[in-house]
Amino acid sequence: MNTLRVTFSLLFAGAVAATGVAASGDAFAARHDTPPPPADETGCQPGYGMPVRRMLSRPMVAPAAAPAPPAMTKAVPQSLVESVAQTGYATAIAPPYLPVDRENYAHRTPNPVHLAASDPVSTFSVDVDTGSYTNVRHMLNEGRLPPVDAVRTEEFINYFDYGYAVPASRAKPFGVTTEFAPAPWNPERQLLLIGIQGYSVPASEIPPANLVFLVDVSGSMDEPDKLPLLKASLKQIVPKLRAADRISLVTYAGATCVALPSTPGDQHAKIAAAIDALGAGGSTNGAAGIDLAYAQAAKGFIKGGVNRVILATDGDFNVGTVGVQALKDRIAEKRKSGIALTTLGFGEGNYSDEMAVELADAGNGSHHYIDSLGEGRRVLVDEMSATLMTIAKDVKIQVEFNPAVVAEYRLIGYEKRVLAREDFNNDAVDAGEIGAGARVTALYEITLKGSKGARVDPLRYAPAKDAPVSGELGFLRLRYKAPDGGASQLVEQPLAADVAGQASERLRFAAAVAAFAENLRGGKYVDGFGYDKVAELARGAQGKDEGGYRAEMSRLASMAGGMSTEPVAESPRR
């Protein structure tokens, strides 16, 4: 019998190695997506939201012999994978048997150049997401360039504070700052900056908050930069919670669990203990978790307060409802109850950026990527009011350019937020939200009439137009709703055509950030203004730099330049 056991083990090890189970990623999936054990009397599965003492299992490693030939490296039958998962034998696979990278990013084509003579109106929704910048920062700090689709220029720009003036009163939720100056990459073109700054609210004045943290505790979260970092980040907010606040913890893996029922915010020890108790294991039934989290938020709903679900995850859902559109539809329906959704991304390898971004958009919330404990504190503590408290809903921006002054224009970034012209006046069209103290920055690259910097030939048969208002670059319109809804309100102001002799510090730094992102996307529109010039421009516009974030950006640009193997192509000159 002992001889038989030894022989079977050796044969089984050889079968796994020969079929390349880890090379295909199935062993990794088996380890991370095991079926959950039976629920206990609380409805929580051991290890799926509550800690259990882990049993050590013997790792399945490849034999010392040469690896199997390529023809043999194919996936193991699912039945065999499930058997391995249940026995716990394939918990560690030695190189070169590595897990498959399953990260997912939505592709978006960069905004094109528009002729003001034929298409003078640009319309888009505001966006306060910052997840793209911190995710890319994480990749660069690991020594690798990001995939192009991971880079969203507006999220790079909006990560930084540009010192816009705060509104004098709360009668209007935000102030507007504009600036028009030459572009650093081509003096024949200009940059138009539009900055929006929401009014600030001290943490002590934030209305009572009903927060439900929906925590992914599936097996793939069992890595240092995932669940442990998430737990440490959550504990940063605990000392700031007040008696009037309510907090819940809902976990999901193969099944869902209320790890902490709605609890008064001043019970800090109880809340911290529940966070410490979180453990990982199982598959990822996020849809069921979303339903349970919204149900908990509805139970603890605070009228006139902040009601929000905060989803923290490393990846996509692989059990239950998994389609992004179906999940968006579900969340869009639930937001009607007054409960918003914010998403926090963690880790790599399994990260579904597309899902996290689109669910936050559908839930009237924002998306952030947490790459360090410092970033976790920044999002959940330092910028708590901007993250949690909405002061303006469905905020839209529309710029009508004066074709007598502007030859062409291009909106830099915001590809996922571009709206049709008629959507601006349609209050049924969803748009972005602005939180207390939040800021939004948009940049347009402008080519004035008669400039040698035009990218597009003028129309031979341009439509005849009435003489436009002289001295105006264009006309800016903004629409927004109050946090509790109702009809939208309109803000309008003309944009002066006067070009500043030199860009301000804020515009120079914003331009450096935009050029950094555009370089990471291939550099099509930056006229050869490469990483070294980006870093130099950023250093020259560093300013006060509280927290060192601007200096860090210039360092990242220099690092990216060292990793790049191709120079940025220069645009053709006229």
C-alpha positions as CSV (number, residue, x, y, z in Angstrom):
1,M,0.0,0.0,0.0
2,N,2.8,2.5,0.8
3,T,4.5,1.6,-2.5
4,L,1.3,2.3,-4.3
5,R,0.9,5.7,-2.6
6,V,4.4,6.7,-3.5
7,T,4.0,5.6,-7.1
8,F,0.6,7.4,-7.5
9,S,2.1,10.6,-6.1
10,L,5.0,10.5,-8.5
11,L,2.8,9.7,-11.5
12,F,0.4,12.6,-10.5
13,A,3.4,15.0,-10.2
14,G,4.6,14.0,-13.6
15,A,1.2,14.4,-15.1
16,V,0.9,18.0,-13.8
17,A,4.4,18.9,-15.0
18,A,3.9,17.3,-18.4
19,T,0.6,19.1,-19.1
20,G,1.9,22.5,-17.9
21,V,-0.9,23.2,-15.5
22,A,0.7,26.3,-14.1
23,A,1.9,27.5,-17.5
24,S,-1.7,27.7,-18.5
25,G,-2.7,29.5,-15.3
26,D,-5.2,26.8,-14.3
27,A,-3.4,25.7,-11.2
28,F,-3.3,29.4,-10.1
29,A,-7.0,29.6,-10.7
30,A,-7.6,26.4,-8.9
31,R,-5.7,27.6,-5.8
32,H,-7.5,30.9,-5.8
33,D,-11.0,29.8,-6.8
34,T,-11.7,26.8,-4.6
35,P,-15.3,26.1,-3.7
36,P,-16.2,27.5,-0.3
37,P,-16.6,25.3,2.8
38,P,-20.1,25.1,4.4
39,A,-21.3,28.2,6.2
40,D,-21.3,28.4,9.9
41,E,-24.3,29.5,12.0
42,T,-23.5,33.2,11.3
43,G,-23.8,32.7,7.6
44,C,-20.0,33.3,7.1
45,Q,-17.7,30.6,5.6
46,P,-14.5,29.9,7.6
47,G,-11.7,31.7,5.8
48,Y,-14.2,33.7,3.6
49,G,-14.4,36.8,5.7
50,M,-13.2,35.3,9.0
51,P,-9.7,34.0,9.7
52,V,-8.9,30.3,10.0
53,R,-5.6,28.6,10.9
54,R,-4.2,27.5,7.5
55,M,-3.2,23.9,7.0
56,L,0.1,23.5,5.4
57,S,0.0,21.5,2.2
58,R,2.7,19.9,0.2
59,P,3.6,22.1,-2.7
60,M,3.4,20.6,-6.2
61,V,6.6,21.5,-7.9
62,A,8.0,20.6,-11.3
63,P,10.6,17.7,-11.2
64,A,14.3,18.5,-11.5
65,A,14.4,17.2,-15.0
66,A,14.2,19.4,-18.1
67,P,10.8,21.0,-18.7
68,A,8.3,19.3,-21.0
69,P,8.5,20.2,-24.7
70,P,6.1,22.9,-26.0
71,A,3.8,20.4,-27.6
72,M,3.0,19.0,-24.1
73,T,2.3,22.3,-22.4
74,K,-1.5,22.4,-22.5
75,A,-4.2,22.8,-19.9
76,V,-5.1,20.0,-17.4
77,P,-8.6,18.7,-17.7
78,Q,-10.9,20.7,-15.3
79,S,-11.8,17.5,-13.3
80,L,-8.1,17.1,-12.5
81,V,-7.7,20.8,-11.6
82,E,-10.7,20.5,-9.2
83,S,-9.2,17.4,-7.6
84,V,-5.9,19.2,-7.1
85,A,-7.8,22.2,-5.5
86,Q,-9.7,20.0,-3.1
87,T,-6.6,18.1,-2.0
88,G,-4.7,21.4,-1.6
89,Y,-1.6,20.0,-3.3
90,A,-1.0,22.6,-6.0
91,T,-0.5,25.6,-3.7
92,A,3.0,26.5,-5.0
93,I,4.4,26.0,-8.4
94,A,8.0,26.6,-9.1
95,P,9.2,28.7,-12.1
96,P,8.9,28.6,-15.0
97,Y,5.3,27.6,-14.3
98,L,3.9,31.1,-13.7
99,P,0.3,32.3,-13.4
100,V,-1.3,33.9,-16.4
101,D,-1.7,37.7,-16.3
102,R,-5.5,38.4,-16.5
103,E,-5.5,42.2,-16.1
104,N,-8.2,43.9,-18.1
105,Y,-8.3,47.4,-19.5
106,A,-10.8,49.0,-21.8
107,H,-9.5,50.3,-25.1
108,R,-10.3,53.9,-25.9
109,T,-9.1,55.8,-29.0
110,P,-7.6,59.2,-28.2
111,N,-9.7,62.2,-28.9
112,P,-9.1,63.5,-32.5
113,V,-8.4,67.1,-33.6
114,H,-11.6,69.0,-34.5
115,L,-12.0,71.9,-36.9
116,A,-13.8,74.8,-35.2
117,A,-15.3,75.8,-38.5
118,S,-17.3,72.6,-38.9
119,D,-17.4,71.2,-35.4
120,P,-17.2,74.1,-32.9
121,V,-18.8,72.5,-29.8
122,S,-17.1,70.1,-27.4
123,T,-19.1,68.4,-24.6
124,F,-18.0,66.1,-21.8
125,S,-18.7,65.0,-18.3
126,V,-16.4,65.8,-15.4
127,D,-14.3,63.0,-13.9
128,V,-12.6,62.8,-10.5
129,D,-11.1,59.3,-10.8
130,T,-7.4,59.0,-10.1
131,G,-6.9,55.2,-10.3
132,S,-5.1,55.2,-13.6
133,Y,-2.2,57.4,-12.3
134,T,-1.6,55.3,-9.1
135,N,-1.9,52.0,-11.0
136,V,0.7,53.2,-13.5
137,R,2.9,54.6,-10.7
138,H,2.8,51.1,-9.2
139,M,3.9,49.5,-12.5
140,L,6.7,52.0,-13.0
141,N,8.0,51.5,-9.5
142,E,8.2,47.8,-10.3
143,G,10.3,48.6,-13.3
144,R,7.8,48.1,-16.2
145,L,6.0,50.3,-18.6
146,P,2.2,50.1,-18.5
147,P,-0.1,48.9,-21.2
148,V,-1.3,51.8,-23.3
149,D,-4.9,51.2,-22.3
150,A,-4.0,51.5,-18.6
151,V,-3.2,55.2,-19.1
152,R,-6.1,57.7,-18.9
153,T,-4.7,61.2,-19.2
154,E,-7.4,63.0,-17.3
155,E,-6.8,60.8,-14.3
156,F,-3.1,61.7,-14.3
157,I,-4.0,65.4,-14.4
158,N,-6.7,65.2,-11.8
159,Y,-4.5,63.4,-9.3
160,F,-2.8,66.7,-8.5
161,D,-3.9,69.8,-6.7
162,Y,-3.5,73.1,-8.7
163,G,-4.4,75.5,-6.0
164,Y,-7.6,76.8,-7.5
165,A,-9.6,79.4,-5.5
166,V,-12.3,77.9,-3.3
167,P,-15.8,79.4,-3.8
168,A,-16.6,82.2,-1.4
169,S,-19.9,80.7,-0.3
170,R,-21.7,77.4,-0.7
171,A,-24.5,79.0,-2.7
172,K,-22.6,77.8,-5.8
173,P,-20.9,74.4,-5.2
174,F,-17.7,75.1,-7.2
175,G,-15.6,77.9,-8.6
176,V,-14.2,78.0,-12.2
177,T,-10.6,79.0,-13.2
178,T,-9.4,79.4,-16.8
179,E,-6.1,80.1,-18.4
180,F,-4.8,80.4,-21.9
181,A,-1.1,80.2,-22.7
182,P,1.4,78.6,-25.2
183,A,1.8,74.8,-25.2
184,P,5.3,73.8,-24.0
185,W,5.7,71.2,-26.8
186,N,4.8,73.6,-29.7
187,P,4.8,77.4,-29.4
188,E,2.5,77.5,-32.5
189,R,-0.3,76.0,-30.3
190,Q,-1.9,77.0,-27.0
191,L,-3.3,75.3,-24.0
192,L,-6.7,76.2,-22.6
193,L,-7.0,75.2,-18.9
194,I,-10.4,74.9,-17.3
195,G,-10.3,74.2,-13.5
196,I,-13.2,73.5,-11.3
197,Q,-12.8,73.6,-7.5
198,G,-15.6,72.4,-5.1
199,Y,-16.1,74.1,-1.8
200,S,-14.4,72.5,1.1
201,V,-16.0,70.9,4.2
202,P,-13.9,70.1,7.3
203,A,-14.1,66.5,8.4
204,S,-16.0,67.5,11.5
205,E,-18.7,69.0,9.4
206,I,-19.3,66.1,7.0
207,P,-22.9,64.8,7.6
208,P,-23.3,61.5,9.4
209,A,-22.0,58.7,7.1
210,N,-23.4,55.3,6.5
211,L,-20.5,53.4,5.0
212,V,-20.6,49.8,3.8
213,F,-17.2,48.4,2.9
214,L,-17.7,45.6,0.4
215,V,-14.4,43.6,0.6
216,D,-13.2,41.0,-1.8
217,V,-11.8,38.1,0.2
218,S,-11.4,35.6,-2.6
219,G,-8.3,33.5,-2.8
220,S,-6.5,35.9,-5.2
221,M,-6.6,38.6,-2.5
222,D,-4.2,36.6,-0.3
223,E,-1.1,38.6,-1.4
224,P,0.8,41.4,0.6
225,D,-0.3,44.2,-1.8
226,K,-4.0,43.1,-1.7
227,L,-5.9,42.1,1.4
228,P,-3.2,43.0,4.0
229,L,-2.8,46.4,2.3
230,L,-6.6,46.8,2.2
231,K,-7.0,46.0,5.9
232,A,-4.3,48.5,6.8
233,S,-5.9,51.1,4.7
234,L,-9.3,50.5,6.2
235,K,-7.9,50.8,9.7
236,Q,-6.6,54.3,8.8
237,I,-10.2,55.6,8.7
238,V,-11.4,54.0,12.0
239,P,-10.1,56.7,14.4
240,K,-11.9,59.3,12.3
241,L,-15.3,57.7,12.6
242,R,-17.8,59.4,14.9
243,A,-20.7,58.1,17.0
244,A,-23.2,59.4,14.4
245,D,-21.5,57.4,11.7
246,R,-22.4,53.8,10.8
247,I,-20.1,51.3,9.3
248,S,-20.6,47.7,8.0
249,L,-18.3,45.1,6.5
250,V,-19.6,42.8,3.8
251,T,-17.3,40.2,2.4
252,Y,-17.6,38.1,-0.8
253,A,-15.8,35.2,-2.2
254,G,-17.6,32.0,-3.3
255,A,-20.4,33.2,-1.0
256,T,-21.3,36.5,0.8
257,C,-21.1,37.3,4.5
258,V,-21.9,40.3,6.8
259,A,-18.6,40.3,8.7
260,L,-19.7,43.4,10.7
261,P,-23.3,44.5,10.9
262,S,-24.0,48.2,10.9
263,T,-22.1,49.5,13.9
264,P,-21.8,53.0,15.5
265,G,-18.6,54.6,14.2
266,D,-17.2,55.3,17.7
267,Q,-16.9,51.6,18.5
268,H,-13.4,51.7,17.2
269,A,-12.1,48.6,18.9
270,K,-15.0,46.4,17.5
271,I,-14.5,47.8,14.0
272,A,-10.8,47.3,14.0
273,A,-11.2,43.7,15.3
274,A,-13.6,43.0,12.5
275,I,-11.1,44.3,9.9
276,D,-8.3,42.3,11.5
277,A,-10.4,39.2,11.2
278,L,-10.7,39.3,7.4
279,G,-9.1,36.3,5.7
280,A,-9.0,35.2,2.0
281,G,-10.0,32.1,0.1
282,G,-12.5,31.1,-2.6
283,S,-13.9,32.2,-5.9
284,T,-15.3,35.7,-6.7
285,N,-19.1,36.1,-6.6
286,G,-19.0,39.9,-6.6
287,A,-22.6,40.4,-7.9
288,A,-24.0,38.7,-4.8
289,G,-21.8,40.8,-2.7
290,I,-23.0,44.0,-4.3
291,D,-26.6,43.0,-3.6
292,L,-25.9,42.2,0.0
293,A,-23.9,45.5,0.5
294,Y,-26.7,47.6,-0.9
295,A,-29.1,45.8,1.3
296,Q,-27.0,46.6,4.4
297,A,-26.7,50.2,3.2
298,A,-30.5,50.4,2.9
299,K,-30.9,49.1,6.4
300,G,-28.6,51.8,7.8
301,F,-29.7,54.6,5.5
302,I,-29.2,58.0,7.0
303,K,-31.6,60.6,5.5
304,G,-29.6,63.7,4.7
305,G,-26.3,61.9,5.4
306,V,-23.6,60.2,3.3
307,N,-24.7,56.8,2.1
308,R,-22.1,54.9,0.2
309,V,-20.9,51.4,-0.7
310,I,-17.1,51.2,-1.1
311,L,-16.1,48.1,-3.1
312,A,-12.5,47.0,-2.6
313,T,-11.2,44.3,-4.9
314,D,-8.2,43.0,-7.0
315,G,-10.1,41.7,-10.0
316,D,-13.1,40.7,-11.9
317,F,-16.0,38.5,-10.9
318,N,-16.0,34.9,-12.0
319,V,-19.1,33.5,-10.3
320,G,-22.7,34.7,-10.7
321,T,-23.3,37.8,-12.8
322,V,-20.0,38.6,-14.4
323,G,-20.8,40.8,-17.4
324,V,-19.8,44.5,-16.9
325,Q,-22.9,45.8,-18.6
326,A,-25.2,43.6,-16.5
327,L,-23.4,44.8,-13.3
328,K,-23.6,48.4,-14.5
329,D,-27.3,48.1,-15.0
330,R,-27.8,46.7,-11.6
331,I,-25.8,49.5,-9.9
332,A,-27.4,52.2,-12.0
333,E,-30.8,51.0,-10.7
334,K,-29.6,50.9,-7.1
335,R,-28.1,54.5,-7.2
336,K,-31.7,55.8,-7.5
337,S,-32.1,55.0,-3.8
338,G,-29.5,57.6,-2.9
339,I,-26.7,55.1,-2.2
340,A,-23.5,55.8,-4.2
341,L,-20.7,53.4,-5.1
342,T,-16.9,54.0,-4.9
343,T,-14.4,51.4,-6.1
344,L,-10.8,50.8,-4.7
345,G,-8.5,48.6,-6.8
346,F,-5.6,46.6,-5.4
347,G,-2.8,44.4,-6.7
348,E,-1.9,43.1,-10.1
349,G,-2.3,40.0,-12.3
350,N,-6.0,39.7,-11.8
351,Y,-7.0,43.4,-11.8
352,S,-10.0,44.3,-13.9
353,D,-9.6,48.0,-14.3
354,E,-12.4,48.2,-16.8
355,M,-14.9,46.8,-14.3
356,A,-13.8,48.9,-11.4
357,V,-14.0,52.1,-13.4
358,E,-17.3,51.5,-15.1
359,L,-19.0,50.3,-11.9
360,A,-17.9,53.5,-10.1
361,D,-19.2,55.6,-13.0
362,A,-22.6,53.8,-12.9
363,G,-22.7,54.2,-9.1
364,N,-22.2,58.0,-9.0
365,G,-18.9,57.5,-7.4
366,S,-15.1,57.6,-8.1
367,H,-12.4,55.0,-8.7
368,H,-9.1,54.9,-7.0
369,Y,-6.2,52.5,-7.1
370,I,-4.4,51.9,-3.8
371,D,-0.7,51.1,-4.4
372,S,0.6,51.9,-0.9
373,L,-0.6,52.6,2.7
374,G,0.1,56.3,2.0
375,E,-2.3,56.3,-0.9
376,G,-4.9,54.4,1.2
377,R,-4.7,57.2,3.8
378,R,-4.8,59.9,1.2
379,V,-8.0,58.5,-0.3
380,L,-9.8,57.5,2.9
381,V,-8.6,60.1,5.4
382,D,-6.9,63.1,3.9
383,E,-9.4,63.5,1.1
384,M,-12.3,61.9,2.9
385,S,-14.8,64.7,2.1
386,A,-13.9,64.6,-1.6
387,T,-14.2,60.8,-1.7
388,L,-17.4,60.5,0.3
389,M,-19.5,63.7,0.2
390,T,-21.1,64.7,-3.1
391,I,-21.8,68.5,-3.5
392,A,-22.8,68.5,-7.2
393,K,-24.2,65.8,-9.4
394,D,-24.3,65.2,-13.2
395,V,-21.7,67.9,-13.9
396,K,-21.2,68.6,-17.6
397,I,-18.9,70.9,-19.4
398,Q,-19.5,72.4,-22.9
399,V,-17.2,74.7,-24.8
400,E,-18.2,76.4,-28.0
401,F,-15.2,77.6,-29.9
402,N,-15.2,80.8,-31.9
403,P,-14.3,79.8,-35.5
404,A,-13.1,83.3,-36.3
405,V,-10.3,82.8,-33.7
406,V,-9.8,79.1,-33.4
407,A,-8.8,76.9,-36.3
408,E,-8.8,73.6,-34.5
409,Y,-8.9,72.1,-31.0
410,R,-8.4,68.8,-29.2
411,L,-9.7,67.8,-25.7
412,I,-6.8,66.0,-23.9
413,G,-8.2,62.9,-22.2
414,Y,-11.7,62.3,-21.0
415,E,-12.3,59.8,-23.8
416,K,-14.6,57.8,-21.5
417,R,-16.6,60.9,-20.6
418,V,-17.3,62.5,-24.0
419,L,-20.9,63.3,-24.6
420,A,-23.1,64.2,-27.6
421,R,-23.8,67.8,-28.0
422,E,-27.5,67.3,-27.2
423,D,-26.7,65.5,-24.0
424,F,-25.6,68.7,-22.4
425,N,-29.2,69.9,-21.9
426,N,-30.7,66.5,-21.3
427,D,-31.1,66.1,-17.5
428,A,-31.8,62.4,-18.0
429,V,-28.2,61.8,-19.2
430,D,-25.9,60.7,-16.3
431,A,-22.6,62.6,-15.8
432,G,-19.9,62.9,-13.2
433,E,-20.1,64.0,-9.6
434,I,-17.9,66.4,-7.6
435,G,-17.2,65.9,-3.9
436,A,-16.5,68.5,-1.3
437,G,-13.0,69.9,-1.9
438,A,-12.6,68.0,-5.1
439,R,-11.0,69.6,-8.2
440,V,-11.4,68.8,-11.9
441,T,-8.9,70.0,-14.5
442,A,-9.4,69.8,-18.3
443,L,-6.9,70.9,-21.0
444,Y,-7.6,71.7,-24.6
445,E,-4.9,72.0,-27.2
446,I,-5.8,75.0,-29.4
447,T,-4.5,76.1,-32.8
448,L,-5.5,79.7,-33.6
449,K,-6.4,80.8,-37.1
450,G,-3.4,81.7,-39.2
451,S,-1.0,79.6,-37.0
452,K,1.6,77.4,-38.6
453,G,0.7,74.7,-36.0
454,A,-2.5,73.4,-37.6
455,R,-2.7,69.7,-37.9
456,V,-5.7,69.6,-40.3
457,D,-6.2,71.4,-43.6
458,P,-9.0,74.0,-43.6
459,L,-12.2,73.3,-45.4
460,R,-12.4,74.6,-49.0
461,Y,-16.2,75.0,-48.7
462,A,-16.6,76.2,-45.2
463,P,-20.2,77.0,-44.3
464,A,-21.0,80.7,-44.2
465,K,-21.5,82.0,-40.7
466,D,-22.6,85.3,-39.1
467,A,-19.7,87.3,-37.8
468,P,-18.8,85.9,-34.4
469,V,-18.2,88.0,-31.3
470,S,-14.8,89.5,-31.6
471,G,-12.2,89.0,-28.8
472,E,-13.6,85.8,-27.6
473,L,-11.9,82.4,-27.8
474,G,-15.1,80.7,-27.1
475,F,-18.0,80.3,-24.6
476,L,-18.0,78.0,-21.6
477,R,-21.1,76.4,-20.2
478,L,-21.4,74.1,-17.2
479,R,-24.5,72.2,-15.9
480,Y,-24.9,70.6,-12.6
481,K,-27.6,69.3,-10.2
482,A,-27.8,69.6,-6.4
483,P,-26.8,66.5,-4.5
484,D,-30.5,65.6,-3.9
485,G,-31.3,65.9,-7.6
486,G,-33.9,68.1,-9.3
487,A,-33.5,70.2,-12.4
488,S,-30.0,71.1,-13.5
489,Q,-28.6,74.6,-13.2
490,L,-26.5,76.5,-15.8
491,V,-23.3,78.4,-15.4
492,E,-22.0,80.4,-18.4
493,Q,-19.0,82.6,-19.1
494,P,-17.0,83.8,-22.1
495,L,-13.4,82.8,-22.7
496,A,-11.0,85.6,-23.6
497,A,-8.8,85.1,-26.6
498,D,-5.8,86.9,-25.0
499,V,-2.8,84.6,-24.9
500,A,-0.7,84.9,-21.8
501,G,3.0,85.6,-22.4
502,Q,4.0,82.8,-20.1
503,A,2.1,79.9,-18.6
504,S,1.5,79.9,-14.8
505,E,3.2,77.4,-12.6
506,R,-0.1,75.4,-12.4
507,L,-0.5,75.3,-16.2
508,R,3.1,74.3,-16.7
509,F,2.8,71.4,-14.3
510,A,-0.6,70.3,-15.7
511,A,1.0,70.4,-19.2
512,A,3.9,68.2,-17.9
513,V,1.5,65.7,-16.4
514,A,-0.5,65.6,-19.7
515,A,2.6,65.1,-21.8
516,F,3.8,62.4,-19.4
517,A,0.5,60.4,-20.0
518,E,0.5,61.1,-23.7
519,N,4.1,59.8,-24.0
520,L,3.0,56.6,-22.2
521,R,0.2,56.3,-24.8
522,G,2.7,56.6,-27.7
523,G,3.4,60.4,-27.9
524,K,1.3,61.0,-31.0
525,Y,0.3,64.6,-30.0
526,V,3.3,65.9,-28.1
527,D,5.6,66.8,-31.0
528,G,8.6,65.0,-29.7
529,F,8.4,66.4,-26.2
530,G,9.8,63.3,-24.6
531,Y,10.2,62.0,-21.0
532,D,13.3,64.1,-20.3
533,K,11.6,67.3,-21.3
534,V,8.5,66.3,-19.3
535,A,10.7,65.7,-16.2
536,E,12.5,69.0,-16.7
537,L,9.2,70.9,-17.1
538,A,7.7,69.3,-14.0
539,R,10.8,70.1,-11.9
540,G,10.5,73.8,-13.0
541,A,6.9,73.9,-11.9
542,Q,7.2,71.9,-8.7
543,G,6.2,74.8,-6.4
544,K,5.4,74.2,-2.7
545,D,4.7,70.5,-3.4
546,E,3.2,69.4,0.0
547,G,3.6,65.7,0.2
548,G,6.2,65.5,-2.5
549,Y,3.7,64.3,-5.2
550,R,5.0,66.7,-7.9
551,A,8.6,65.7,-7.4
552,E,7.5,62.1,-7.5
553,M,5.9,62.6,-10.9
554,S,9.0,64.1,-12.4
555,R,11.0,61.1,-11.0
556,L,8.5,58.7,-12.6
557,A,8.8,60.5,-16.0
558,S,12.6,60.0,-15.8
559,M,12.2,56.4,-14.9
560,A,9.8,55.8,-17.8
561,G,12.3,57.4,-20.1
562,G,14.9,55.0,-19.0
563,M,12.6,52.0,-19.7
564,S,11.4,53.2,-23.1
565,T,13.1,51.6,-26.1
566,E,11.6,53.9,-28.7
567,P,12.0,57.7,-29.0
568,V,8.8,59.7,-29.2
569,A,8.0,60.5,-32.8
570,E,7.9,64.1,-33.8
571,S,4.8,65.4,-35.5
572,P,5.2,66.6,-39.1
573,R,5.9,70.4,-39.3
574,R,4.4,72.6,-41.9
